[in-house]
């Protein structure tokens, strides 16, 4: 069964907890590109019964996954602070 679980994507791993900021959920998702990680995140916010999503991808890179994750959270917070709900238009 473990083979079939891996084949169909049921690894049993828990989804990471989001970082909350001003009613938004930030899911850091740095993208590995060769030997560096590109700053990227999924940002979600509920508007009534609807959940809207914004995919943040920056030109910034880091050689460390931990540094890229920290920078991703910082950039996502900055985008939320500067754009507010317009981020989801």
N, CA, C and O of each residue as an XYZ file, in Angstrom:
356
protein
N       0.795     -1.202      0.000
C       0.000      0.000      0.000
C       0.841      1.272      0.000
O       0.430      2.248     -0.627
N       2.000      1.319      0.669
C       2.769      2.565      0.659
C       3.112      3.017     -0.759
O       3.124      4.215     -1.042
N       3.390      2.073     -1.644
C       3.694      2.430     -3.026
C       2.507      3.146     -3.670
O       2.677      4.177     -4.321
N       1.304      2.596     -3.485
C       0.113      3.212     -4.070
C      -0.174      4.578     -3.467
O      -0.620      5.484     -4.171
N       0.076      4.736     -2.175
C      -0.131      6.029     -1.526
C       0.789      7.076     -2.127
O       0.361      8.197     -2.402
N       2.055      6.717     -2.332
C       2.997      7.661     -2.942
C       2.610      7.950     -4.381
O       2.706      9.089     -4.839
N       2.178      6.930     -5.086
C       1.805      7.075     -6.481
C       0.642      8.050     -6.646
O       0.622      8.840     -7.591
N      -0.325      7.999     -5.732
C      -1.510      8.839     -5.838
C      -1.458     10.052     -4.916
O      -2.480     10.706     -4.710
N      -0.295     10.365     -4.360
C      -0.106     11.587     -3.619
C      -0.651     11.604     -2.204
O      -0.854     12.683     -1.647
N      -0.890     10.469     -1.612
C      -1.392     10.431     -0.240
C      -0.242     10.052      0.671
O      -0.096      8.896      1.069
N       0.575     11.053      0.997
C       1.774     10.774      1.785
C       1.491     10.753      3.275
O       2.319     10.272      4.049
N       0.342     11.263      3.696
C       0.031     11.310      5.107
C       0.663     12.504      5.803
O       0.450     12.698      7.000
N       1.436     13.307      5.083
C       2.059     14.483      5.673
C       1.007     15.571      5.891
O       0.120     15.783      5.064
N       1.138     16.256      7.042
C       0.217     17.336      7.354
C       0.567     18.564      6.515
O       1.738     18.836      6.253
N      -0.457     19.295      6.101
C      -0.238     20.555      5.400
C       0.329     21.561      6.399
O      -0.075     21.567      7.562
N       1.258     22.410      5.961
C       1.836     23.375      6.884
C       0.787     24.377      7.367
O      -0.142     24.723      6.638
N       0.953     24.835      8.604
C       0.053     25.838      9.156
C       0.358     27.189      8.509
O       1.523     27.537      8.318
N      -0.682     27.947      8.173
C      -0.442     29.261      7.579
C       0.001     30.276      8.628
O      -0.237     30.101      9.823
N       0.644     31.328      8.163
C       0.989     32.463      9.005
C      -0.156     33.455      8.843
O      -0.510     33.804      7.717
N      -0.737     33.911      9.941
C      -1.869     34.823      9.877
C      -1.382     36.260      9.950
O      -0.516     36.596     10.757
N      -1.962     37.119      9.079
C      -1.624     38.542      9.070
C      -2.817     39.312      8.511
O      -3.183     39.137      7.349
N      -3.421     40.160      9.336
C      -4.548     41.011      8.940
C      -5.641     40.230      8.201
O      -5.984     40.575      7.070
N      -6.176     39.212      8.811
C      -7.247     38.375      8.245
C      -6.826     37.583      7.012
O      -7.677     37.010      6.331
N      -5.542     37.540      6.715
C      -5.040     36.768      5.572
C      -4.240     35.582      6.094
O      -3.695     35.614      7.197
N      -4.183     34.548      5.284
C      -3.378     33.370      5.566
C      -2.228     33.337      4.554
O      -2.457     33.347      3.345
N      -1.010     33.297      5.052
C       0.183     33.248      4.198
C       0.751     31.836      4.250
O       1.043     31.309      5.323
N       0.901     31.237      3.082
C       1.500     29.908      2.958
C       2.820     30.079      2.199
O       2.809     30.123      0.969
N       3.960     30.177      2.902
C       5.248     30.318      2.204
C       5.505     29.101      1.323
O       5.378     27.962      1.772
N       5.867     29.349      0.062
C       6.152     28.263     -0.878
C       7.344     28.632     -1.765
O       7.199     28.725     -2.983
N       8.551     28.847     -1.150
C       9.711     29.179     -1.980
C       9.903     28.147     -3.083
O       9.693     26.951     -2.881
N      10.305     28.632     -4.248
C      10.465     27.776     -5.430
C      11.957     27.503     -5.637
O      12.745     28.437     -5.783
N      12.344     26.225     -5.650
C      13.749     25.863     -5.880
C      14.066     26.018     -7.363
O      13.409     25.437     -8.227
N      15.083     26.811     -7.625
C      15.557     27.028     -9.002
C      17.066     26.830     -9.011
O      17.827     27.742     -8.688
N      17.475     25.656     -9.376
C      18.907     25.340     -9.350
C      19.411     25.319     -7.924
O      18.946     24.518     -7.112
N      20.362     26.196     -7.606
C      20.944     26.213     -6.260
C      20.347     27.312     -5.379
O      20.822     27.525     -4.263
N      19.319     28.011     -5.858
C      18.692     29.085     -5.076
C      17.188     28.837     -4.938
O      16.616     27.987     -5.621
N      16.569     29.596     -4.045
C      15.129     29.530     -3.820
C      14.519     30.888     -4.137
O      14.959     31.910     -3.611
N      13.514     30.899     -4.991
C      12.793     32.125     -5.337
C      11.715     32.364     -4.296
O      11.043     31.428     -3.865
N      11.550     33.615     -3.892
C      10.539     33.994     -2.907
C       9.158     33.860     -3.531
O       8.866     34.474     -4.557
N       8.309     33.048     -2.900
C       6.967     32.812     -3.420
C       6.053     32.365     -2.279
O       6.487     31.717     -1.326
N       4.777     32.732     -2.405
C       3.796     32.360     -1.383
C       2.401     32.348     -1.980
O       2.135     32.957     -3.016
N       1.532     31.645     -1.302
C       0.096     31.702     -1.597
C      -0.530     32.476     -0.445
O      -0.311     32.156      0.723
N      -1.316     33.503     -0.788
C      -1.983     34.315      0.218
C      -3.483     34.147      0.020
O      -3.987     34.305     -1.092
N      -4.193     33.828      1.091
C      -5.639     33.619      1.010
C      -6.355     34.535      1.981
O      -5.827     34.886      3.035
N      -7.587     34.924      1.603
C      -8.446     35.703      2.499
C      -9.888     35.333      2.203
O     -10.276     35.169      1.046
N     -10.672     35.204      3.256
C     -12.092     34.894      3.104
C     -12.883     36.193      2.967
O     -12.708     37.134      3.740
N     -13.746     36.215      1.972
C     -14.679     37.306      1.752
C     -16.067     36.686      1.810
O     -16.585     36.204      0.803
N     -16.660     36.702      2.993
C     -17.928     36.010      3.172
C     -17.709     34.513      3.014
O     -16.864     33.924      3.689
N     -18.473     33.908      2.122
C     -18.365     32.465      1.878
C     -17.300     32.139      0.835
O     -17.019     30.967      0.586
N     -16.708     33.160      0.226
C     -15.734     32.958     -0.849
C     -14.311     33.161     -0.329
O     -14.042     34.105      0.414
N     -13.413     32.275     -0.721
C     -11.996     32.415     -0.412
C     -11.275     32.857     -1.676
O     -11.349     32.198     -2.713
N     -10.572     33.992     -1.573
C      -9.789     34.478     -2.719
C      -8.323     34.203     -2.449
O      -7.866     34.219     -1.306
N      -7.590     33.947     -3.536
C      -6.179     33.583     -3.449
C      -5.341     34.498     -4.326
O      -5.741     34.856     -5.434
N      -4.175     34.873     -3.816
C      -3.185     35.616     -4.591
C      -1.884     34.813     -4.536
O      -1.467     34.374     -3.465
N      -1.250     34.624     -5.687
C       0.043     33.929     -5.739
C       1.133     34.980     -5.880
O       1.220     35.670     -6.895
N       1.959     35.092     -4.856
C       3.047     36.057     -4.817
C       4.316     35.371     -5.287
O       4.733     34.370     -4.705
N       4.934     35.898     -6.333
C       6.221     35.389     -6.812
C       7.103     36.602     -7.064
O       6.729     37.503     -7.815
N       8.260     36.625     -6.443
C       9.181     37.750     -6.536
C      10.443     37.348     -7.290
O      10.742     36.163     -7.440
N      11.166     38.338     -7.752
C      12.438     38.087     -8.428
C      13.534     37.752     -7.414
O      14.555     37.166     -7.775
N      13.323     38.124     -6.147
C      14.308     37.902     -5.096
C      14.596     36.416     -4.918
O      13.693     35.585     -5.022
N      15.852     36.088     -4.649
C      16.236     34.701     -4.390
C      17.136     34.644     -3.164
O      17.672     35.657     -2.715
N      17.289     33.443     -2.637
C      18.166     33.186     -1.494
C      18.768     31.802     -1.676
O      18.168     30.926     -2.299
N      19.950     31.618     -1.130
C      20.601     30.308     -1.239
C      20.115     29.340     -0.169
O      20.358     28.137     -0.263
N      19.431     29.856      0.847
C      18.955     29.029      1.959
C      17.425     28.971      1.961
O      16.766     29.995      1.784
N      16.869     27.794      2.157
C      15.417     27.638      2.232
C      14.862     28.415      3.424
O      13.819     29.059      3.310
N      15.550     28.360      4.566
C      15.081     29.084      5.749
C      15.069     30.599      5.505
O      14.115     31.280      5.882
N      16.114     31.121      4.883
C      16.166     32.555      4.572
C      15.092     32.925      3.559
O      14.462     33.974      3.688
N      14.872     32.084      2.555
C      13.843     32.345      1.551
C      12.458     32.327      2.181
O      11.604     33.135      1.817
N      12.226     31.421      3.118
C      10.939     31.351      3.805
C      10.708     32.606      4.637
O       9.617     33.175      4.604
N      11.719     33.044      5.380
C      11.604     34.263      6.195
C      11.363     35.486      5.307
O      10.526     36.329      5.627
N      12.089     35.583      4.201
C      11.909     36.704      3.280
C      10.535     36.655      2.624
O       9.916     37.694      2.392
N      10.059     35.454      2.325
C       8.738     35.286      1.731
C       7.660     35.814      2.674
O       6.752     36.524      2.243
N       7.756     35.473      3.944
C       6.770     35.939      4.922
C       6.810     37.458      5.022
O       5.765     38.107      5.062
N       8.001     38.022      5.061
C       8.157     39.473      5.134
C       7.553     40.172      3.911
O       6.829     41.158      4.052
N       7.847     39.667      2.730
C       7.322     40.268      1.489
C       5.805     40.114      1.389
O       5.119     41.016      0.908
N       5.285     38.977      1.841
C       3.836     38.763      1.815
C       3.143     39.739      2.762
O       2.120     40.323      2.406
N       3.686     39.920      3.954
C       3.122     40.894      4.903
C       3.161     42.300      4.322
O       2.204     43.063      4.454
N       4.264     42.633      3.683
C       4.403     43.952      3.065
C       3.347     44.156      1.979
O       2.742     45.226      1.905
N       3.118     43.154      1.141
C       2.117     43.253      0.080
C       0.716     43.436      0.673
O      -0.078     44.234      0.175
N       0.425     42.695      1.730
C      -0.884     42.810      2.390
C      -1.047     44.212      2.978
O      -2.100     44.831      2.830
N       0.000     44.710      3.647
C      -0.058     46.039      4.262
C      -0.232     47.137      3.216
O      -0.995     48.080      3.430
N       0.467     47.024      2.092
C       0.435     48.075      1.074
C      -0.809     48.021      0.195
O      -1.342     49.067     -0.177
N      -1.278     46.831     -0.142
C      -2.367     46.703     -1.111
C      -3.721     46.385     -0.484
O      -4.759     46.652     -1.089
N      -3.721     45.826      0.706
C      -4.986     45.471      1.350
C      -5.799     44.509      0.482
O      -5.256     43.587     -0.127
N      -7.119     44.746      0.439
C      -8.002     43.858     -0.320
C      -7.770     43.932     -1.825
O      -8.173     43.020     -2.547
N      -7.127     45.000     -2.319
C      -6.831     45.126     -3.748
C      -5.875     44.015     -4.213
O      -5.783     43.734     -5.408
N      -5.182     43.402     -3.286
C      -4.283     42.288     -3.605
C      -5.059     41.141     -4.263
O      -4.485     40.360     -5.022
N      -6.352     41.040     -3.975
C      -7.155     39.919     -4.441
C      -8.031     40.252     -5.649
O      -8.858     39.434     -6.053
N      -7.861     41.441     -6.229
C      -8.645     41.824     -7.416
C      -8.110     41.197     -8.672
O      -8.655     41.418     -9.753
